[in-house]
Amino acid sequence: MRHGCAPVLAAALLVGLGATHAPAAGPPRPRHQLATELIGRSVQGRPIGLVRVGAPAATRSVLVIGCIHGDECAARAVVARLATTDPARLRGVRLLLVRNLNPDGFAHHTRQNAHGVDLNRNGSVGRRDLGPPGSRFYAGRKAFSEPESRAIRALILRDRPQVVVWYHQPLALIDAPESGSSAHARRYARLVGLPFSPLSRYPGSLSRWVNARVRPGSSFVVELASGPLSAAAVRRHANAVLALAAR
């Protein structure tokens, strides 16, 4: 990318992250501490942005995905808050922030993407036919058939994060990884005050795929309650992510 284009893309992706106010006055962050990039586009061509916070040389990374189902997107506010984290707090750790993996579903307020696919049934682990096109849990014509699921798969395989947090609604609990340790999920549950309550093993779940194919026990699902998050809840969840990042 030409350097002249970088500020324009950065501004666009930060707007996409939902920044609603200017940063506090003070010395600018070193440019390498905050980086934005486009990791893909949705079926209808909407950008899927990534914000990296922290030094590129960090040996540990934490990936946070705020919205997978287009009608379960309260955690976009958590990801937007994490994007304002002072990099000085992230010693040896880098945050990888995807505010919205399903921008078409969000735009149309639908669970599925614009192909009618449930992205959280479009992974390869345990995948099976869950109904025809148009049904609620339609898994797509094959695993990773959708540009959105392929974009997050490519990012995860490239960066191999130590922790991956996926936000959903409305069950108000913390799910357990299918394989590996549940330590991250249990700690998160304690920090935010939600019950740790393992769910069914959903076929084609993207979190299942991470634990089976990349790093056992690294990926878990946070089920928020229905409706928007209060400012206090946004802070609580963002701080829980930062606590996991710091180990």
Secondary structure, 3 states (H helix, E strand, C coil): CCHHHHHHHHHHHHHHCCCCCCCCCCCCCCHHHEEEEEEEECCCCCEEEEEEECCCCCCEEEEEECCCCCCCCCCHHHHHHHCCCCHHHCCCEEEEEECCCCHHHHHHCCCCCCCCCCHHHCCCCCCCCCCCCCCCCCCCCCCCCCHHHHHHHHHHHHHCCCEEEEEECCEEEECCCCCCCCHHHHHHHHHHCCCECCCCCCCCCHHHHHHHHCCCCCEEEEEEECCCCCHHHHHHHHHHHHHHHCC
